[in-house]
Amino acid sequence: MTKNKVKKKRIRRADRFLRAKNKSEVLYRVPVFLKKSAGMTFLSESGTLETNGKFSRAYLLDDKKLEKLKEEIQFLQEDCAFVFHKSHPAGMLIFEETASGGDITEKFSEIENILQIKSMTADSRMAYYGRFLSDFLGIKTEVENYILDTDCWKQAACMDGIKLSNNKIFTTRGRYCVMAVRTIKRKITWTDLSGLMDNPLIQSMYITVSGVTGQQIKEKICNEYMGIDGMASRIKRNEPELYDILQKDESENESLSKYRWVSVYFLIRMESEQADTNLFNIIKGAYKSGIKMECLALAEQKNISELKRTFAMFGMTGNKQERYQMLITQEQVRRLLNIVPKEKKQENYDIEAMKALFYDGVSV
C-alpha cells in the first residue's frame, strides 16, 4: 500500500527569485510582483538590494548600538535612513550609488568593517518587509523561507486590496496616511521628534539624511522661489555661508559638507471615524513644538506603483520620498538624531612631577 505524496505547487517563473550570473556572490533577479510594487530589481545573498537604481543594505540595531553608529555614519558622510516602528527594533539603511569602477559589495563591506556591523541577509531582509506588509495590510502570512516560498507572501507584496480616498489608504487593518515634516525650527531636537511617536496613532517614523551639492541648492531655491535673486538678501542675512556658496560657479560646488538633505515621514493608522480630527490634533501639537507637518498628497501621486512605494519605504525596501526635503546644517542633524560628539578624555597629570620637569630637571 503506497502513501499518496502531496504534490508541491509549482511557482511561476515570474514569481520566483532567479539566480543571475555574478562573480562575487549569489545574486537574484527579484520576482516581477516586487519590481512592480516596490521598484526592486536585484537582491544579493548578503542583503544588498537594488531599488529604483540605488543600492542599499539594511541593519537591525538595539538602542545602544544605534546611538554609537549615528556619530560614525555622519563622520563617513554616507547617505542613510533610520526607521522606527513601535514594538520593533530600530532599523538603519545605508545607501550607495551605482558602483563605478568598483564592486558594490566591496564598498558595503568596507563601510561595515569600519562600523563593525553586519547587514541583514537576503531572506531576513525580505522577512522584515513581509512582516511589515502583514501588519500594514492585516494579511497573515506563514513563510518559512521568503526567497523560496514567494507564493506565500505574494498577495501581501502586491498590495492589491488597498483603496485610496481623500489622501488616505484603506486596508483591513484601518485607514492610513503619511505625514511629512515640511519645516522645523532650529531648536528642534531628537526629543521633539521621538516624542511624536508616543501618540498611539503614529505607527512608524522614517528619517533620511543625504549629501547635497551647491548646484542642488541652487536648483531647489530656483524651483521654490522662482529664482535666487528674490531670496538673495534674506539668504545673505540669515545664512551668509550658504549665500557665498550660491555665488560660486557650478564647478566650484562639487560638494557641500556643512549642509545635508533631511526628510522625516510618519506612518499613521486611524481606526475611528474621527480621522480628520485626529490628524488635525497631530499637526496642531507638532506645530506648537516648532515642527510644521502636513499630510502627504497621496492622491496626486502619478500612479498606483508610486503610491505603493511610498508605503514600502517603511519596510526598509530602499525606497525614498523626495518631495519633502529640508536643507539643514550638520549641527542641526546632530540635534535631530541625538548625536553626542565624543568628548576628549582629560589626562591626569602629576603636578609635582611636572614641576620637577621644568624646575629641577629629570634624573635618568
HULIN-V562876 format. One record per backbone hydrogen bond with DSSP energy under -1.0 kcal/mol. NH is the residue of the N-H (numbers start at 0). CO is the residue of the C=O. Records with the same first field share a line. If there is no record, write none. Layout:
NH: CO, CO
This chain:
14: 11
15: 12
17: 28
19: 26
27: 42
28: 17
29: 40
31: 13
34: 30
35: 31
36: 32
37: 33
39: 33
40: 49
42: 27
43: 47
44: 25
46: 43
48: 55
49: 41
50: 53
51: 38
53: 50
54: 95
55: 48
56: 93
58: 91
60: 89
65: 61
66: 62
67: 63
68: 64
69: 65
71: 67
72: 68
73: 69
74: 70
75: 71
77: 72
79: 208
80: 92
81: 206
82: 90
83: 204
85: 202
87: 84
90: 82
91: 58
92: 80
93: 56
94: 78
95: 54
106: 102
107: 103
108: 104
109: 105
110: 106
111: 107
112: 108
113: 109
114: 110
115: 111
116: 111
119: 57
121: 44
124: 120
125: 121
126: 122
127: 123
128: 124
129: 125
130: 126
131: 127
132: 128
133: 129
134: 130
135: 131
136: 132
137: 133
148: 144
151: 148
152: 149
156: 152
157: 153
161: 158
162: 169
164: 167
167: 164
168: 175
169: 162
170: 173
174: 269
175: 168
176: 267
178: 265
179: 293
180: 263
181: 291
182: 291
184: 289
187: 184
189: 334
192: 188
193: 189
194: 190
195: 192
197: 194
198: 195
201: 198
202: 266
203: 266
204: 83
205: 264
206: 81
207: 262
208: 79
209: 260
216: 212
217: 213
218: 214
219: 215
220: 216
221: 217
222: 218
223: 219
224: 220
230: 227
234: 230
235: 231
236: 232
237: 233
238: 234
242: 238
243: 239
244: 240
245: 241
246: 242
247: 244
251: 248
252: 249
259: 327
260: 209
261: 325
262: 207
264: 205
265: 178
266: 203
267: 176
268: 200
269: 174
277: 273
278: 274
279: 275
280: 276
281: 277
282: 278
283: 279
284: 280
285: 281
286: 282
287: 283
289: 286
290: 285
291: 182
293: 179
295: 177
297: 295
299: 296
300: 297
306: 302
307: 303
308: 304
309: 305
310: 306
311: 307
312: 308
313: 310
314: 311
315: 312
325: 261
327: 259
329: 257
332: 328
333: 329
334: 330
335: 331
336: 332
338: 333
353: 349
354: 350
355: 351
356: 352
357: 353
358: 354
360: 355
